[in-house]
């Protein structure tokens, strides 16, 4: 019997969300908010296409120049991904751990946006927070922030601050064809596990009619989640790669955007 997905309540909302909507006193046209967000979602689609092209191009360029596929770091990352996939599809899923990270991400962004939390509940069957503030970033943040990957990076960063040579090779131990040992393998494997944790649970939960998505319109939410995840991946690639610069990536975006506009113009014309 497949594991039941945790239920998300719709309590993540501002304290004014239950009040009846007031129409503008002006004579202007009242556009439903969900319609407006759907329109924004449609406008974001070309941005998603352009950003995807630029990311794949940048990743391909990095791989070609550095022989990334042969790097120990990448292999340990993929080992972490594989280990999590085996666990996710073969063993009972840690629903409580997912719900905890989900609600903590909501809570962090509530505090970041200056809101207050009056209730915080987490169970394997689902969770919720009650807050006086809500917006698109707060409600959708768990779908594009890999909470446990951030925790792993923070922990290794703190440990590395006190242990200066944590990621340096130490002689005497065979490590990936070299004489030496480094804790970096554990970092990359942990990132592989936690990032794939985020990806699999996010994909799985999106199919469960989540209130978080309905609050902002499902279409807009899906496009927004994809776009922000892509931006985060692109930013990470720019940071870790010496071959890709921010300027070069922006130029790629502009070039791909211009090419897409020309194609659309030809189709319309």
C-alpha positions in Angstrom: 0.0 0.0 0.0 1.6 3.3 -1.1 2.3 5.8 1.7 -0.3 8.5 2.3 0.8 12.0 1.5 0.7 14.5 4.3 -2.3 16.8 4.2 -1.6 20.6 4.1 -4.3 22.7 5.7 -5.1 26.2 4.4 -4.3 28.0 7.6 -1.2 29.6 6.1 -2.9 32.9 5.5 -3.0 36.5 6.8 -5.4 37.3 9.5 -7.5 39.4 7.1 -7.9 36.5 4.6 -11.4 35.6 6.0 -12.7 39.1 5.4 -15.0 39.6 2.4 -13.3 41.1 -0.6 -14.0 44.8 -1.0 -14.5 46.1 -4.5 -12.8 49.3 -5.5 -14.8 52.4 -5.0 -13.5 53.8 -8.3 -15.2 53.3 -11.6 -12.3 51.2 -12.9 -12.5 47.6 -14.0 -12.2 45.0 -11.2 -9.9 42.2 -12.3 -10.0 39.0 -10.1 -6.6 38.5 -8.5 -6.3 34.9 -9.8 -6.9 36.1 -13.4 -4.1 38.6 -12.9 -1.7 35.9 -11.5 -2.6 33.6 -14.4 -1.7 36.4 -16.8 1.6 36.8 -15.0 2.1 33.1 -15.3 1.6 33.2 -19.1 4.1 36.0 -19.3 6.6 34.0 -17.3 6.5 31.1 -19.7 8.8 32.7 -22.3 11.2 33.6 -19.4 11.2 29.9 -18.3 12.1 28.9 -21.9 14.9 31.4 -22.2 16.3 30.6 -18.7 16.2 26.9 -19.4 18.1 27.3 -22.6 20.7 29.5 -20.9 21.1 27.1 -18.0 21.5 24.0 -20.2 24.0 25.9 -22.4 26.0 27.0 -19.4 26.0 23.5 -17.8 27.1 22.0 -21.1 29.9 24.5 -21.5 31.1 23.9 -18.0 31.0 20.1 -18.5 32.9 20.4 -21.8 35.7 22.6 -20.5 36.2 20.9 -17.1 35.3 17.3 -18.0 32.8 17.6 -15.2 31.5 14.1 -15.7 34.9 12.8 -14.6 35.0 14.8 -11.4 34.8 12.9 -8.1 32.6 15.6 -6.7 29.9 15.1 -9.3 30.0 11.3 -8.9 29.6 11.6 -5.1 26.7 14.0 -5.7 25.0 11.4 -8.0 25.7 8.6 -5.5 23.8 10.7 -3.0 21.0 11.2 -5.5 20.9 7.4 -6.2 20.8 6.6 -2.5 17.9 8.9 -1.9 15.9 7.5 -4.9 16.4 4.0 -3.6 15.1 5.1 -0.2 12.2 7.2 -1.6 10.8 4.5 -3.8 11.8 1.4 -1.7 11.4 2.3 1.9 8.8 4.2 4.1 9.0 7.8 3.3 10.0 10.2 6.1 6.9 12.3 5.9 7.4 14.0 9.3 10.8 15.1 8.2 9.4 16.6 5.0 6.5 18.3 6.8 8.9 19.8 9.4 11.1 21.3 6.7 8.1 22.5 4.8 6.6 24.3 7.7 10.0 25.7 9.0 10.5 27.2 5.5 7.1 28.9 5.7 8.0 30.1 9.2 11.4 31.5 8.2 9.9 33.5 5.3 7.1 34.8 7.5 9.7 36.2 9.9 11.8 37.4 7.1 8.8 39.4 5.8 8.1 40.9 9.2 5.2 38.7 10.1 4.3 36.9 13.4 3.6 33.2 13.9 0.8 32.4 16.4 0.6 28.7 15.8 3.0 26.0 14.5 2.0 22.4 14.1 3.8 19.5 12.5 2.6 15.9 12.1 3.3 13.1 9.7 -0.2 13.5 8.4 0.3 17.2 7.7 1.1 20.5 9.3 0.3 24.2 9.3 1.2 27.6 10.7 -1.0 30.5 11.6 0.4 33.9 10.8 -0.7 37.5 10.4 1.2 37.8 7.1 1.1 35.9 3.8 2.3 36.4 0.2 3.4 34.5 -2.8 7.0 34.0 -1.5 5.8 32.8 1.9 3.3 30.3 0.6 5.4 28.9 -2.2 8.9 29.0 -0.6 9.0 25.3 0.5 8.7 24.4 -3.2 11.8 26.2 -4.3 14.0 26.3 -1.2 15.8 23.0 -0.5 15.6 23.4 3.3 17.8 20.5 4.3 20.4 21.3 1.6 20.7 24.8 3.1 21.1 23.2 6.6 23.9 20.9 5.3 25.7 23.8 3.7 25.4 25.8 6.9 26.7 23.0 9.0 29.7 22.3 6.8 30.3 26.1 6.6 30.4 26.4 10.4 32.6 23.3 10.8 34.9 24.5 8.0 35.3 27.8 9.8 36.8 26.1 12.9 38.5 23.2 11.0 40.7 25.0 8.5 41.8 22.0 6.4 38.5 20.2 6.5 38.3 19.9 2.7 42.0 19.6 2.0 43.6 16.2 1.1 45.4 14.4 3.8 48.2 12.0 2.7 48.1 8.3 3.4 44.6 7.3 2.2 43.6 6.3 -1.3 40.9 8.7 -2.5 39.5 8.6 -6.0 42.8 7.6 -7.7 44.8 10.1 -5.6 46.8 9.6 -2.4 44.8 11.6 0.1 41.6 12.0 1.9 39.0 14.8 2.1 35.7 15.3 3.8 34.4 16.9 0.6 32.9 13.6 -0.5 30.5 13.7 2.4 29.5 17.3 1.6 28.7 16.4 -2.1 26.9 13.2 -1.2 24.9 15.0 1.5 23.9 17.7 -1.0 22.9 15.0 -3.5 20.7 13.3 -0.9 19.1 16.5 0.4 18.6 18.1 -3.0 17.0 15.0 -4.4 14.9 14.9 -1.2 13.6 18.3 -2.0 13.0 17.5 -5.7 11.2 14.2 -5.1 9.0 15.4 -2.3 8.2 18.7 -4.1 7.2 16.8 -7.3 5.2 14.3 -5.3 3.3 16.9 -3.2 2.5 19.1 -6.2 0.3 16.4 -7.5 -1.7 16.2 -4.2 -3.8 19.4 -4.6 -1.8 21.5 -2.2 -3.6 24.5 -0.7 -0.4 26.5 -1.1 -0.8 26.3 -4.8 -4.5 27.0 -4.9 -4.1 30.1 -2.9 -2.1 31.7 -5.7 -3.7 29.9 -8.6 -2.3 26.5 -9.6 -1.0 27.5 -13.0 0.8 30.6 -11.8 2.2 28.7 -8.8 3.7 25.9 -11.0 5.3 28.3 -13.4 6.6 30.5 -10.6 8.0 27.4 -8.7 9.8 26.1 -11.9 11.2 29.6 -12.7 12.6 30.2 -9.2 14.1 26.7 -8.9 15.8 27.3 -12.3 17.1 30.7 -11.2 18.5 29.1 -8.0 20.2 26.3 -10.0 21.6 28.8 -12.4 23.0 31.0 -9.6 24.6 27.9 -8.0 26.2 27.0 -11.3 27.6 30.5 -11.7 29.0 30.5 -8.2 30.7 27.0 -8.4 31.9 27.3 -12.0 35.0 29.3 -13.0 33.9 28.9 -16.7 30.5 30.8 -16.3 30.3 34.4 -15.2 27.2 36.4 -14.2 27.8 38.7 -17.1 28.2 35.9 -19.6 25.0 34.2 -18.3 23.0 37.5 -18.6 24.3 37.9 -22.2 23.1 34.3 -22.9 19.7 35.2 -21.5 19.5 38.3 -23.7 20.6 36.4 -26.8 18.2 33.5 -26.2 15.4 36.0 -25.5 16.1 37.9 -28.7 16.1 34.6 -30.6 12.7 33.6 -29.1 11.2 37.0 -29.9 12.3 36.7 -33.5 10.8 33.2 -33.8 7.5 34.4 -32.3 7.5 37.4 -34.7 8.0 35.0 -37.7 5.1 32.8 -36.6 2.8 35.8 -36.0 3.9 37.5 -39.2 
